[in-house]
Amino acid sequence: MSSPRDPSSSKRPEQPEPEQPEQAERAQPAASCEAVDESLKKVVARTTDNGVAWLTLDRPQTLGALTVDQRERLVGLLADASAEPEVRAVVLTGRGRGFCAGADLRGGPGSGSERVAGDVARTLERGAQRLITAVLDCEKPVLAAVNGVAAGLGCHLALACDLVLAAEEATFVEVFVRRGLVPDGGGAYLLPRLIGPQRAKELMFFGDALTAAEAERLGLVNRVVPGEELTETARAWAERLASGPTRALALTKRLVNASMDADRRAALGAEAWAQEINMTTRDAREGVASFAERRSPVFEGR
């Protein structure tokens, strides 16, 4: 990682205004994805193709910033992906110059009301943290295809995904410090586990924009590709995941995520039980049979 740049330097890449803290929002219960209006379906769009659910943040005029309703729809779509057998992988992406510029709370519920002690913590727990948890706990592999700016909560949304592809023009920005704010959306949990505490503090203390190439070098991104190749690369990766043993991937995801917080005894115990559960699946039986029969396995996701 390059040496910290002067946060006041005029050479810093121009970035969107940071998201507003979620202090004014009154968290609302997630609405059923069946009940959302058509305009909301368009700006947080879902399509399914070859076992892959594509979730697209389609608000290019705001660089993909999420309103409360849009965030709730995304949480619901991730829960749906976990429950639907026909969905075997998820791609999360944006359109235009932004992947997600964070939270857009202008005109959100409760924006003019007086704040009560506990409101901020409660709002974060029910809002930004629920969104990050929905990604981490999704039972299908979630691939981020970062097409542009990923700032604040949007940066953490990308980093919570299991795999991250980035277009060459993508940037990752910990914007919070620029307005005297503490990182939210699980940032102080995610970043140290990905790149270590010193690197995480550098990003959070200075708030400088990381290019896609810098993010890849640090280990925040799996691969950087030309912008025009991002969708096809994401499609190839996602369809490969979707053709795999879905339940084994879900259990593997859970083991890896839990291992960062568990001691050795707990991690090995979880591994043993994951193996026990997975050996009851059709895909495990198919994998063993195909090995014995010297043929390629055909996994069904069950």
Protein Blocks (a to p, Z undefined) as FASTA:
>chain_A
ZZdddfkbckbccdddddddfklpccdddddfklpcfklmmmmccddeehiacdddddfk
nnopacfklmmmmmmmmmmmmmmmklgbdcdddehjbfbecjafehiahklpccdehklm
mmmmmmmmmmmmmmmmpcbdcddddfbdcehjlmmmmmmpmbdcddfkbccddfklmnop
aceehlmmmmmmmnojklmmmmmmnopacdfklmmmnopafbdcdfklmmmmmmmmmmmm
mmmcfklmmmmmmmmmmmmmccfklmmmmmmmmmmmmmmpmklmmmmmmmmnopacddeh
ZZ
